[in-house]
Every structure is written in structure tokens, then in C-alpha cells.
């Protein structure tokens, strides 16, 4: 019988705080040079993998636009968008991830707000508060998505846009150790997958490390269908391979959607 983690948000908050201390790739802030270029209009940000997001997915002019970087701490996307002229709020579950954004803002003289919380609960914000929600690959860390999409829809203004990146659920079919250590594609899991339901605490510690974040696969019905059910209209879709995973030659690891709140 598998153990049950009562509060995955609390567990993952501690896990990501530790990632920041360890210098995780997605916790490494942008440079002052990157911010300087963004101020002149020369900028890019990542939504999936390591590929810059298509600039046509974002407003041509970000000046004065209210942007919510959802579960997007780490001092990366938020500071660049702020330097490009947007009024940015970075919302994240990890205090240390948010600290990276505050560090860049202080270092480079940016106006940027940070708010701590679970992506499923955006009650800190009123209705129709934002023009853009930028949500990179992060909903893998929560067990349910319907509330995420409902809240995104609520806080966007009519005509507002949601850019969302997420994992291909098929990634979770494979054995972690065989894939990472030997480059072998060994199917061992049924979908939907979660670290909690597939492994005991002892097994998770042995495979991923005791302090690793908990991850959950989500079906395309929950990812794409969930956005549609919340009221969004999808206007863009793209995909990308993993930068180093052994299964990269065979499948796309990442998907991204562009969705609009009608109005």
C-alpha cells in the first residue's frame, strides 16, 4: 500500500526551495545584460524546453500590460517581461524562487511584484486583473488541474491570453532509472501517473531523492480539454523535444498552448 502525502503543495514548496539553494537550471536568474537587452526590445523567454516562445503569441507591445507569471518564479521570465515594459506579478509556491525575482528586480531597478501561493488558488487577485497569464511547465507539480484553468480564466480580462506549457503525459510511461542511467525505454507505469500512487516514500527516496518534488501526469483531456471547459478558445499549439532525455528522438516531451478568453 502506498503512503499518502496530505499536502503536495507544502512538500513541493520545500523541494523547490532546496532546488534554489542547489542552483537548479530553472532557479538561475537572468543576467543584467539580458535585462538590459530586454529594455531595448531584444528579448526572449522560455515556455517549453529551452526554445524561446514565439513572440507572436504575446502582445507586440507589452508596455503597461498586466502580466501574471504563474508558477514561474526563479528570476527568469518575470524580470525580462518587466524590462520589456509589462507590469509583472510573479506568483509561485516557493519563497526562494520568488526571492530570485526580487533579487533581479533590486539589482536592475525593475518594478515587479511577487506573491506566494498555490497555482490552484489565485484568490489574492480580483476578477479580470490581467491581460496575460504566462504559465511555463509547472502544473506537473499539482495533482489536479481544473482549478488552475478556472482561476486563469477568472483573473484574465476579456480578450486576455493564457500561454501554457506542459509535459506530454506519455513521458511517465517509462522507468526512470532505465531511461536516465541506461538510455532504455522500458514501459513500467500505467497512466495517469503520480509519484505518490506509484511509489512508497522509501521507493521515491531511492529513485528520485527524499527531497525531490512530487510529480503528477495529466491527460491531454485535463490539459487541453480543461482549458476549453474553463471557457478558453485555443488559438495556438506547439511542441518541443527534451533537451537531453534518451526518449527525445522518439517523442515530443513538451506541449504548449495559446488560449484566449473570449470577449
N, C-alpha and C positions, 0 to 999 in steps of 0.2 A: 504493500500500500504506500502511495506517495504522500509525503508530507505536504501541508498546505501553508503557503505564505499568505498571511492575512492581509498584508498591505504591500503590494508590489511597488507602489509609488515611494514608500519610505525606504524600501530596500534599494531601489534604483537611484534614489537621491544620494544615498551613501556611496553606492558604486561609482556614480559619475563624479562625485566629489573626489574620490580616490583617483579616478582617471585623470582629473586635472592635475593632481599632485604628481602623477607619473608622467605627465607630458603627452597624453594621448593625442593622436593626429587631429581629432575633432575638438580638441581643447586648446589648440595652439593659436594664439591671436594673430591677426593680420599685422603687417609691419606698418610703420609710419609712412614708408614710401608708398605702400598700397593705398593708404588713406589719402595721401597727397595726390596720387593719380586720380582717385575717385572724385576728388574735388574739381578736377578739370574735365570730368566726363569719361575718363578712361578707367573702366572698372568691369569686373565680372564677379559673380557669386556662384556657389555650387548648390544644386538642388538634389542631384543624384550622382553617385560615384565621384569622380574627380572632374567631370566635364562641366564647363560653365553653362549656366542656364541660358536658353535662347532669350536674348534681350527683347525680342518682340512679344514675349509673354508678359513683360512688365510695361507700365506706362512709359511712354517716350520721355516724359519729363516728370521726375519724382519730386520736384520742388513743392513743398507744402503738403505732400500726400501723407496720410496717416497709415503707417505700416506696422503690422504686428508680426514679429519674428517668433513663431510659435514653436516651443520646444527646440529652440535654435540658439541657445547660449554657446559660449566658447570664444567670443570676441572675433567672430569671422564675418557672417553675413550682416549682422546689425550695424556695426561700425561703417562698413562700406556703403550701405544704403543711406545711413545718416550723412556720410560725407558727400553722397550724391544729391542731397537736398531733402530727403524724406524726414518726416517726424516719426522716429522709430521707438517702438516699445519692444523690448526683448522679454519674452515670457519663457521661463524654464523651471524645471523641477530641482535643479542643482544650484545651491548657493554659490559654489565655487565656479561653476560655468558662468553664472551671471557676473561674478567678480571679474572674469576675463573681459567682459564687455565694458564694465565700469573702468577697468584699468586702461583700455584703449581710449575710451571717451576722455578720461582725465589726461592721458598722455598727449592726445592730439586735439584737444579742445572741441570735442563733439558734444552736441546735445542729444542725449539718449537716455531713455527711461528703462529700468529693469524691474520686473515683477516676478516673484517666486510663486510657483503653484503647479498643480497637476493639469495637463493639457485637456483633460475631460471636464474641467470646471473653470470657465472664464468669467465667473460672476464678479470678478474685480473690474470688469468693463461693462459699460452700458450697451444697449442695443445700437446698432449702426454707428459704431465708433471708429471703424477703419475702412480704408479704401482697398488695402491689400493685406492678405494673410500669406506669409511665406513659411511653409511647413516642410522642412527637409526630412530626410529619412529618420524618423524618431518614434512614430506610433507603434513600432515593433516592441516598445517597452511598456505598453499598456495592454491589458487583457481584452478590452472591449473598445470599439470604435464609434458606435452610433452617437454617443455624447460628444465626441470630438467634432464630428461633422455638423451636428446640430448647433454647437456653440460657435463654430466658424461661421455658419450661415447667419446666426443671430447677430454677431458683432460686426459683420460686414454691412456696408451701406448698399442700397440698391445699385446694381452695376459694378459692385466691388468684385475683386477676383481672389481666388484661392489657388496658390501654387503648392502642390503636394507631391512629395517623393516618398516611395515606399518600396519594400522588398518584395520580389517575386516569391510567393509562398512556397513554390517548389524547391527553393533553396533548402528548406527544412526537411526534405525527404532524406537527406544524406547523413551518414555517420560523420560526426565532427572530426574525430581523430583520424579516420582513414583519409578524409579529404585534405586536412591540413598537414598531416605528417607524411602521407604516402602518395597523395595526389590521386586517390582512388575514389570512384563514385560508387559508394555502397549504400543502397537504399535500406534504411532501417526504421524509419518513422512513418506513421500514418499522419495525415493532416485532418484537422488542424493540430498544430504542434504547440507545446509550451514547455519551457524548462521545468516548470513546476509539476506538470502532469506526467512528464516522461521520465523524470529522474528524481530520486530522493535527494535530500540535502547533501548527503555524503557523496553520491554519484556526481552531482553537479560540481561539488568542490574538486573532485578528482579530474573531471573533464575540462572545466572552464575556470576553476579557481573559486575559492569560497566567497570572494567579494565581487565576482562578476555580475553585471546586470542580468536581470531576468528578461528573457525574450519570448515573444508570442508571435506565431504566424497568423496572418489574417487572409482570408479568402479574397479573391477579386470581387466577389459579391459584397463583402463587407467594405472593401476599399472603394471600388468604383460605384457599385450599387448603393453603398451607404451615402455617398455624396449626392447621388441622384435622389435618393429617398429624403434627404435633408432639404431638397429644393433646388440644388445647383443644376446648371446646364454645363455639360462638359464641352469645351471648345478646343482642347489640345491634349495630345498624348505623345509620349516618347519613352524610350527605354535605353539602358546602358549596361555594359558588362561590368563585372567586378574587376578591379584593377590588378588583382593578383590571385584570386581563387582558382583552384585547379579545374573547376567546372566552367570557367569563363568561356572556353571555346565552344561549349555546347548550349549555353543558355544565357539569356539576359538576367542579371541579378536584380536590377533596379527598374522600376517604372515611375513615371511622373505624369501627373495630370494638371491641366489648366482648367479651372471651373469658374463660372460667373454666377453671381447672384442676380437673377432677373430683376428688372425694374427700370 
